[in-house]
Amino acid sequence: MAEAAARKRGKGGGGAARRAERTSTVIDTARFIERNIPNFEVLNEEALQIIEENAETVLEEIGVNFVNNPAALERWRAAGATIEGERVRIPRGLARKLASTAPSQFTQHARNPERNVEIGGKNLVLAPVYGPPFVRDIDGGRRYATIADFRKFVKLGQQSKWLHHSGGTVCEPTDVAVNKRHLDMMLAHMTLSDKPFMGSVTEPSRAADSVEMCEILFGKQFVSENTVMTSLININSPLTFDDTMMGALEVYAAANQACIISPFIVGGAMAPVSIAGTLTQVLAEVLAGVAYSQLVRPGAPVIFGAFVTSIDMNSGAPTFGTPEASHITYGAGQLARRLGLPFRSAGSFCGSKLPDAQAAYETANSLNMGLLAGVNFMLHSCGWLEGGLVASFEKFVMDADQLGALHGLAKGVAMDENAQAMDALREVGPGGHYLGCAHTQANFKSAFWRSEVLDYKPFETWSEEGGRDTATLAQARMEKLLSSYVEPAMDPAVREALHDYVAEKKASMPDSFT
């Protein structure tokens, strides 16, 4: 099927693609963030060494489970691990040695090369919310997500200046069969956006479908030599690697596509209540997962992931934006850098049911924590609501706007001649003002970051315009973005081949909703 689609792809030639590019609408999208500020570090050298030593003890004495995956057990056995049933005990230093072949930085290619991102180093790539089964907006309230909602989010992501990545399952389209929805989601990312995107991980065959669709979009040879997808591989904390996630990892690693190896930690439920204990478990799980990816294919790109929340001990609900989650995220960033791996964590986390003050406080804490922790890939950077159960359209727009502030903070403080502003100081002197001076006139357009959602008007003007709150302003901004959306240009032969692939795949199997 993929080969037939690839043949069809070639029929259009390059002329149609070039004509499409010439007539395309240019969207103003910021380049991925390159930090010019230091990372915030909470652990000293002694603490880091204790956590690293304890993580090695966990791997060697306690071990990790690779369930329903005999091939994984054989790979580990051949590498020198001890196998008892499905328990893998990894000799001290082996996982770290295997992980050393993973790259410290890699490029994820977009179909528009201007949207390529560099993951690792001092860079920060921002991607939207991932996985909610529900959506919410002002008009429709809270409801199950549909494929129409999914496409709407992809369009908003394409239009968002500060968002570098189209993401993956920005919401779960429940009106499409479980065994087929990944095809529609991949097609939406590939056709409605020209930013990089994520592949499916809900079943190994769906990961394989994602690779085949990328071979249509980019060309088989290009995919074999470059990373065009990043995918989320969650570990079933504590210390369990299931066959679904590992099966998807095996597909992607073999194809040289990137995987985020990410423990899913709710402190006190899936890890110890202490920060040091949680970091020990996080490091042990990541080491085992990254090492396994390198057993599949040495040099396969991976990202050190850490999804961490605390828990409300009264209700059992996860809590966000807390000091403890910040400490763990800062510490995990230090551990990732010592391993020489890109780091994924943080996002627009909140437990609020609405895009309200609670959502804003918790989200601001979480976003700023991610910037300062040295995160390289921030999934969930916009749209997250209700502990990740809901993708909110208004909050997507609010969060995406605030990502501009992260860009501004990351720039650091300029110290060139213009930034020193000595000419302005001399011109204005004592008792004057700077509004009309030459330096202000030359720099005012770019001097300050300005929100495109929040209201800065005087009370009287705000009142005359309806006294709109932030969610209402975000709804208006969302409608403006969607009304101006233009689908990015694509070679018609590639588009046809992708649609044919999806249609043929869907027709080849009955619907399944389990």
C-alpha positions in Angstrom: 0.0 0.0 0.0 2.8 2.4 0.9 4.7 1.6 -2.2 1.6 2.2 -4.4 1.0 5.5 -2.7 4.6 6.5 -3.2 4.3 5.7 -6.9 1.2 7.9 -7.1 3.1 10.7 -5.2 5.7 10.8 -8.0 3.1 11.6 -10.8 2.7 15.2 -9.9 6.4 16.2 -10.4 8.0 19.2 -8.9 6.1 21.9 -10.9 2.8 21.6 -9.1 4.6 21.8 -5.7 6.5 24.9 -6.7 3.3 26.6 -8.1 1.5 25.7 -4.8 4.4 27.2 -2.7 4.3 30.5 -4.8 0.6 30.9 -4.0 0.7 30.0 -0.4 -0.1 32.3 2.5 2.8 33.0 4.9 2.0 32.5 8.6 4.1 34.5 11.1 5.7 31.7 13.2 8.5 32.3 15.7 11.6 30.1 15.6 12.0 27.6 18.4 13.3 29.2 21.6 17.1 29.5 22.1 17.7 30.3 25.7 20.1 33.1 26.7 19.3 32.6 30.4 20.8 30.1 32.9 18.9 27.0 34.0 17.6 26.9 37.6 19.2 24.1 39.5 18.1 22.8 42.9 20.4 19.9 43.4 24.1 20.1 44.4 26.7 17.6 43.2 26.3 15.4 46.2 22.5 15.1 45.8 22.9 14.3 42.1 25.4 11.6 42.8 23.1 10.0 45.5 20.1 9.9 43.2 22.2 8.4 40.3 23.6 5.8 42.7 20.2 5.0 44.1 18.7 4.7 40.5 21.4 2.1 39.6 20.5 0.2 42.8 16.9 0.1 41.7 17.8 -1.2 38.3 20.2 -3.8 39.7 18.3 -5.0 42.8 14.6 -4.3 42.2 14.6 -4.4 38.4 11.9 -3.4 35.9 9.1 -5.4 34.3 8.8 -5.8 30.5 5.4 -7.4 30.2 4.0 -9.5 27.3 7.2 -8.9 25.3 9.4 -12.0 24.9 11.5 -10.2 22.3 12.4 -7.4 24.7 13.4 -10.0 27.3 15.7 -11.7 24.8 17.3 -8.4 23.9 18.0 -7.6 27.5 19.3 -11.1 28.1 21.8 -10.8 25.2 22.9 -7.4 26.6 23.8 -8.9 30.0 20.7 -8.3 32.1 19.3 -11.0 34.5 15.8 -12.2 33.5 13.3 -13.8 36.0 9.9 -14.2 34.4 9.2 -10.7 33.1 11.5 -9.0 35.6 14.7 -7.5 34.1 17.5 -6.7 36.5 20.1 -4.5 34.9 23.7 -4.6 36.1 25.1 -1.4 37.5 26.3 0.9 34.8 24.8 -1.1 31.8 21.8 1.1 31.2 23.9 4.2 31.3 26.4 2.7 28.9 23.7 1.7 26.4 22.1 5.1 26.7 25.3 6.8 25.8 24.7 6.2 22.1 21.6 8.3 22.0 22.1 11.8 20.4 22.2 14.9 22.7 20.4 17.0 20.0 18.6 16.2 16.8 16.6 18.0 14.1 12.9 17.1 13.6 12.0 18.0 10.1 8.7 19.6 9.1 7.3 19.4 5.6 8.0 23.1 5.5 11.8 23.3 6.2 11.4 26.8 7.7 9.4 25.0 10.5 12.2 22.5 11.4 13.0 22.4 15.1 16.2 21.5 17.0 15.5 19.4 20.1 18.2 19.5 22.7 21.0 21.9 23.8 19.6 25.3 24.9 16.6 25.0 22.7 12.9 24.9 23.8 10.2 23.5 21.4 6.6 24.2 22.3 3.9 21.7 21.4 0.1 21.7 22.3 -2.0 19.6 24.7 -2.1 15.9 24.2 -4.7 13.2 24.9 -7.9 14.7 26.4 -11.1 12.8 25.5 -13.2 16.0 26.2 -13.2 19.5 24.8 -14.7 22.7 26.1 -15.6 26.1 24.7 -17.9 28.9 25.7 -20.7 28.0 23.3 -20.7 24.2 23.6 -19.5 23.6 27.1 -17.8 20.3 28.1 -18.4 17.5 25.6 -16.7 14.5 24.0 -14.2 15.5 21.4 -14.8 14.9 17.7 -12.6 14.8 14.6 -14.0 18.2 13.7 -12.7 19.5 17.0 -9.3 17.9 16.4 -9.0 19.6 13.0 -10.0 22.9 14.5 -7.2 22.6 17.1 -4.7 21.8 14.3 -5.7 24.9 12.5 -5.3 27.0 15.6 -1.9 25.5 16.1 -0.9 26.4 12.6 -2.1 30.0 13.1 -0.4 30.4 16.5 2.8 32.5 16.3 4.5 31.1 19.4 3.8 27.4 18.9 6.5 25.5 17.1 5.0 22.1 16.8 1.6 20.7 15.7 1.7 18.0 18.4 -0.1 14.7 18.4 -3.4 13.7 19.9 -4.5 17.3 20.7 -7.9 15.7 21.6 -9.2 12.2 21.3 -11.8 12.2 18.4 -14.3 9.8 19.9 -16.6 9.8 16.9 -14.1 7.8 14.9 -13.4 4.1 15.5 -10.5 3.5 17.8 -8.6 1.4 15.3 -9.0 4.1 12.6 -8.8 7.5 14.3 -5.0 7.6 14.2 -5.2 7.8 10.4 -7.5 10.8 10.4 -5.4 12.5 13.1 -2.2 12.0 11.1 -3.8 13.2 7.9 -5.0 16.4 9.7 -1.5 17.2 11.0 0.1 16.5 7.6 -2.4 18.5 5.5 -3.8 21.3 7.7 -0.4 22.3 9.2 3.2 22.5 7.9 4.7 22.3 11.4 6.3 19.2 12.8 4.0 16.6 14.4 3.9 13.4 16.5 3.1 9.8 15.5 0.6 7.4 16.9 1.5 5.1 19.8 -1.7 3.4 20.8 -0.7 0.1 19.0 2.5 -0.9 17.2 0.7 -1.3 13.9 -0.5 2.3 14.2 3.0 3.4 14.7 3.9 1.5 11.5 1.0 3.3 9.7 2.5 6.6 10.9 5.9 5.8 9.4 4.3 4.8 6.1 2.3 8.0 5.9 5.5 9.9 6.5 7.2 8.0 3.7 4.4 9.3 1.4 4.7 12.9 2.7 8.5 13.2 2.8 9.7 10.3 0.6 10.9 6.9 1.8 14.6 7.7 1.5 14.3 11.0 3.4 12.5 9.3 6.3 15.1 6.6 6.5 17.8 9.2 6.9 16.0 11.9 9.0 13.8 12.3 12.0 10.3 13.5 10.9 8.3 12.4 14.0 8.5 12.6 17.7 6.2 10.3 19.7 5.2 9.9 23.3 6.1 6.6 25.0 4.8 6.6 28.6 6.1 4.2 31.2 3.6 2.5 33.4 5.1 3.8 36.7 6.3 2.3 38.9 8.9 0.4 36.9 6.7 -1.3 34.2 7.1 -1.2 30.5 4.0 -2.6 28.7 4.0 -4.3 25.3 1.8 -1.6 23.6 4.2 1.3 24.4 7.3 -0.8 23.9 5.9 -2.1 20.6 5.4 1.4 19.3 8.9 2.4 20.6 10.4 -0.6 18.7 8.8 0.6 15.5 9.9 4.2 15.8 13.5 3.4 17.1 14.0 0.9 14.2 12.9 3.7 11.8 15.2 6.3 13.4 12.2 8.3 14.6 12.3 10.1 18.0 10.6 8.8 21.2 9.9 10.7 24.4 10.7 8.1 27.1 8.4 9.4 29.9 7.5 8.1 33.3 3.9 9.1 34.2 4.3 10.1 37.9 1.6 11.1 40.4 3.7 11.6 43.5 2.4 9.5 46.4 0.5 7.1 44.1 2.9 6.1 41.3 6.1 7.2 43.1 7.3 8.0 46.6 6.0 11.2 48.3 9.5 12.6 48.6 11.3 14.6 45.9 14.5 12.6 46.1 12.6 9.3 46.0 10.6 10.3 43.0 13.7 11.5 41.1 15.4 8.2 41.8 12.5 6.3 40.3 12.2 8.7 37.3 15.9 8.3 36.5 15.8 4.5 36.8 12.7 4.3 34.5 14.2 6.7 31.9 17.5 4.9 32.0 15.9 1.5 31.3 13.6 2.9 28.5 16.4 4.9 26.8 18.7 1.9 27.0 16.1 -0.4 25.5 15.6 2.0 22.6 19.4 1.8 21.9 19.2 -2.0 22.0 16.7 -1.8 19.2 18.8 0.7 17.2 22.0 2.4 18.6 21.8 6.1 17.9 18.0 6.3 17.7 16.9 9.7 18.9 15.2 9.8 22.3 14.1 12.5 24.8 14.3 12.1 28.6 10.7 12.6 29.7 9.3 13.5 33.2 5.5 14.0 33.6 5.2 14.8 37.3 2.3 15.9 39.5 1.6 15.8 43.2 -1.6 14.4 44.7 -4.3 15.8 46.9 -4.2 13.4 49.8 -7.9 14.2 50.7 -9.4 13.5 47.3 -6.7 11.6 45.4 -6.9 14.1 42.6 -3.7 15.2 40.9 -2.5 18.8 41.7 -0.6 21.1 39.4 1.7 24.1 39.7 2.9 23.0 43.1 6.4 23.6 44.6 7.0 19.9 44.8 6.4 19.4 41.1 8.7 22.3 40.4 11.5 20.8 42.5 11.2 17.5 40.7 11.2 19.1 37.3 14.2 21.2 38.1 16.0 18.1 39.4 15.0 16.0 36.4 16.4 18.6 34.1 19.8 18.4 35.9 19.8 14.6 35.6 18.9 14.7 31.9 21.7 17.1 31.1 24.2 14.9 33.0 23.1 12.0 30.7 23.5 14.3 27.7 19.8 13.8 26.6 17.2 16.3 25.5 14.6 16.9 28.3 10.8 16.9 28.1 8.6 18.2 30.9 6.2 20.9 32.0 3.2 22.4 30.2 0.1 24.5 30.7 -0.9 22.3 33.6 -3.9 23.0 35.8 -6.6 21.2 37.7 -9.3 23.9 37.1 -12.5 23.0 35.3 -12.7 26.4 33.6 -10.1 28.8 32.1 -10.3 30.9 35.3 -7.9 32.3 37.9 -7.0 28.8 39.2 -6.1 27.8 35.7 -4.0 30.9 35.1 -2.1 30.7 38.4 -1.3 27.0 38.0 -0.5 27.3 34.3 1.8 30.3 34.9 3.7 28.4 37.6 4.1 25.3 35.3 5.1 27.2 32.1 7.8 29.3 33.9 9.0 26.2 35.7 9.5 24.5 32.4 11.5 27.4 30.9 13.8 27.7 33.9 14.2 23.9 34.3 15.9 23.7 30.9 13.1 21.8 29.2 13.8 21.1 25.5 10.4 19.8 24.4 7.3 21.0 26.2 4.3 19.0 25.4 0.9 20.3 26.7 2.2 23.9 26.4 -1.3 25.2 25.5 -4.9 24.1 25.9 -4.7 21.8 29.0 -7.7 21.9 31.4 -9.2 19.8 34.2 -6.1 17.7 34.9 -5.6 16.8 31.2 -9.2 15.5 30.7 -10.2 18.5 28.7 -8.7 20.4 25.8 -10.2 24.0 26.0 -10.3 26.1 22.8 -10.3 29.4 24.8 -7.4 28.2 27.0 -5.5 27.0 24.0 -5.6 30.6 22.7 -4.8 32.1 26.1 -1.9 29.8 26.7 -0.5 30.1 23.2 -0.5 33.9 23.6 1.4 33.5 26.9 4.1 31.4 25.2 5.2 34.7 23.7 6.3 35.8 27.2 8.5 32.7 27.4 10.2 33.7 24.2 10.8 37.1 25.7 12.2 35.8 29.0 14.4 33.4 27.2 16.2 36.2 25.2 17.9 37.3 28.4 19.3 40.9 28.7 20.9 42.5 25.6 24.0 44.6 26.3 24.9 45.9 22.9 25.2 49.7 22.2 21.5 50.1 21.4 20.5 48.3 24.5 22.7 50.4 26.7 20.6 53.4 25.6 23.2 56.0 26.5 22.0 58.3 23.6 18.5 58.3 25.1 19.9 59.1 28.6 21.9 62.0 27.2 19.0 63.3 25.1 16.3 63.3 27.8 18.4 64.3 30.9 16.9 65.2 34.2 13.1 65.9 34.4 12.2 64.9 30.9 10.4 61.9 29.4 11.4 59.2 26.9 8.2 59.0 24.9 9.4 61.2 22.0 13.1 60.6 22.1 14.9 59.1 19.1 15.8 55.9 20.9 12.2 55.2 21.8 11.0 56.0 18.3 13.5 53.6 16.8 12.8 50.8 19.2 9.2 51.0 20.4 7.8 48.4 18.0 10.0 45.6 19.3 10.9 46.8 22.8 8.1 45.1 24.7 6.2 41.8 24.3 2.5 42.5 24.0 -0.3 40.1 24.5 -2.8 39.7 21.6 -5.5 38.5 24.0 -5.3 40.4 27.3 -7.1 43.8 27.7 -4.9 46.8 28.5 -7.6 49.5 27.8 -8.9 52.0 30.3 -12.0 51.0 32.4 -14.3 53.2 30.4 -13.3 51.7 27.1 -13.4 48.2 28.4 -16.9 48.8 29.8 -18.2 50.3 26.6 -16.9 47.3 24.7 -19.0 44.9 26.9 -16.8 44.3 29.9 -15.4 41.2 28.4 -13.4 38.7 30.6 -10.3 36.9 29.4 -12.2 33.8 28.2 -14.5 36.0 26.0 -11.5 37.8 24.6 -9.9 34.5 23.8 -13.0 33.3 22.0 -12.9 36.4 19.8 -9.2 35.8 19.2 -9.9 32.2 18.3 -12.6 33.2 15.8 -10.3 35.7 14.2 -7.5 33.1 13.8 -9.8 30.5 12.3 -11.4 33.0 10.0 -8.0 33.9 8.6 -6.8 30.3 8.3 -5.5 29.2 4.9 -4.4 25.6 4.4 -0.7 25.4 3.8 0.2 24.5 0.2 1.0 20.9 -0.6 1.8 19.0 -3.8 -1.6 17.7 -5.1 -0.1 14.3 -5.8 1.1 13.9 -2.2 -2.3 15.0 -0.9 -4.1 12.5 -3.1 -1.7 9.7 -2.1 -2.3 10.4 1.6 -6.0 10.5 1.3 -5.9 7.3 -0.8 -3.7 5.6 1.9 -6.2 6.5 4.6 -9.2 5.4 2.6 -7.6 2.1 1.7 -6.5 1.4 5.3 -9.9 2.2 6.7 -11.7 0.0 4.1 -9.4 -2.9 5.0 -10.8 -3.4 8.5 -14.1 -3.2 10.4 -14.7 -0.5 12.9 -13.6 -1.2 16.5 -14.4 1.0 19.5 -12.4 -1.0 22.0 
